[in-house]
Every structure is written in structure tokens, then in C-alpha cells.
């Protein structure tokens, strides 16, 4: 039987322990059992077996973007992020024309239907835009911002084959609360983002069913002592799960530490929000038809606006543990169990537990990825 023998493993509910794991097919069938287990890969002293990472907010990698609208590009992204320990991700769209978004969603539907065995699994779509505030478009083209409505969303959901799992929305915009209520009914994550929302707006959004905050701090109304805005509300309300881009560029180390001090750690989710320049050399790239300059780990539009990241998920884990001082077990949850809970798939993914999918990342002592295993199959090995 394949698995890991006498390995250092992060087990849900037990912490990091020395144990053996047995895999049958795509599932974990035993932890700490007596059956003979043959290692999936050779393990050196100090290697850590952790739950495979889940990235609920990523646009692209390796010169491909979800908005390119092809099966080939989605496969390219899937294989690239496997190198970071990611076993599953939401293909994230952006504000573009209805035609372009529809085309991208149709490609995701077709890609998922093909059930590819290579790379990380596309778990669905994060629709980031077009239902955002013109006041906080960030790196998204303002001319394609769309008024939120249930009818407009239904068009996109149909094109995606019902694969949209998360929607970024500005709750202060007219029509948003009705859409948030509908998303809640459909068990789709309504995520507050690209927004000028006040405390009162956020409170109404939570009452309507919003449960997530898109890349906390970025492209949203900042905290002020007389109006705590979107950022202050994200920190205040435990109902809200906070996404964080922990490259220490989008969000500084003290700001990350502030979130970790205030929020329950199971309400923080690491994302990369990466664009096509990830896994590529520095130079000129592109986002939604806009020129992006990538230099020293930063991706910016020509006007200086941050345009997504080139962050790798394993480096986000390393940053939060080593630079921010958060316990490793907590950080591993932020990259695996927390997004799984957020997306409602924690019954089958997100942690190492008997009966769950055999999804693992093997990390060396520098948090570099040795191997990534999805559903019992090696999808990347260094």
C-alpha cells in the first residue's frame, strides 16, 4: 500500500507528529496503522508532509490567465501551481466585457468536464468582478464594471456550468444585497471586495449572507477612527473570513500581524491573487489588456497600481510563519483547511484525516516544495 512511512506529518487535531499514512485509490484509509506502507516519494530527515494547499483566488501563472479563455491555458496554470503545493484552486476572472467573461467561464466548464489528471484541480470559479465599485477598481478596467443583479449573475453561472463558487461584490452598490441573498441561498460565497463600503454597509451585507472579504486591505475603504470602513469591519466581525495576500508587498508584516492578533486564525485564508507573470522572469506582462511591469517580485500597472501578485503559496506560508511569527500549524490551516471550510468542501479536502482525499504537499526545511500529491497521484516532484 502506498503512503508515507514514519514521516513528520501535520495531522488535523493532533499537530505535527511522526506517523504513517496509508492511501487506497484517492483516499486516506489509515493514519498510524500497522499495515505495511511504501513511501510515495523518498523522504529525507526534516521533510514535512502537510495538507495540499487550496488557492481560492488566483488569476494565472506561467504566462497564462483564466481570462485567456482556453483549456490549454487553464491546464498550464494547474501544472504551474502544483509546483507550489497547490492541489486545488478557483480559476479567478476579472472585470471585463460580458463576452470575455462568458468565454472564460465556458472554458472553465469545459476544462472541468474533461477531468484532467495533470496539475492541481480546478475546484470552480471565483468571479472577481464585474460587480464592483468604480471607486475601488484597483487594476480592473472601470469601463466594464457592471451593476449587480441576480439576472446578470445567472447568465454567468449558466455559462460556467454552475461552477462559480465565490463572487466578489461591493455591498454598497444598488442591487448587491439582493444578489448576496441569492448567492447565500445557492451556497456560493459572497465576498466583500473592491468596495467603498462603510460599517453600516458591511453589517447589512453580513445580514444578507456575505461571509468573506476579498484580499483584505487591498482595493477597499480603509479604517478610520470615526468610520471603520471595510477594513475595520473585516477585522471586527468574526463572521467574515479574511483573504490575505502575504507577499509582504500588498500587505506589510505589521498589518498581517494585526489581522492575526484580532481575527480567530480559522477566519484567515492565504491567497496568492497571482497573475500570469508568476513563474516567469521579470519584465513586461499583461492583465486584462493592461501593461504590467514585473520587477523584484512586484507586479504593477504603468501608473504604479499593484496588479495582482507573483506570490507562490508555499512562500506565503513561509512569510506568515517566519516573518510574522504565527505557529506553523495555524499557517498550514490558513492555506488548506480554512479555504476548504470557506468553500464548503472541508468534508473531503483541507486536512489529513481518514476518509478525506489524499491531498498532500511535502515541504523541505526551507518551505520549498519537494512534491505535491493530489487524490493519491503525484502531480509534481522536484
Buried (B, 14 or more C-beta within 10 A) or exposed (E): BBBBBEBBBBBBEBEBEEBBBBBBEBBBBBBBBEEEBEBBBEBEEEBBBBBBBBBBBBBBBBBBBBBBBBBEBBBBBBBBBBBBBBBBBBBBBBBBEBEBBBBBBBBBBEBBEEEBEEBBBBBBBBBBBBBBBEBBBBBBBEEBBBEBBBEBBEBBBBBBBEBBBBBBBBBBBEBBBEBBBBBBEBEBBBBBBBBBBBBEBBBBBBEBBBBBBBBBBBBBBEBEEEEBBBBBBBBBBEBBBBBBBBBBBBBEBEBBBBBBEBBEBBBBBBBBBBBBBBBBEBEEBBBBEBEBBBEEEBBBBEEEBBBBBBBBBBBBBBBBBEEBEBEBBBBBBBBBBBBBBBBEBBEBBBBBBBEBBBBBBBBBEEBBBBBBBBBBBBBBBE
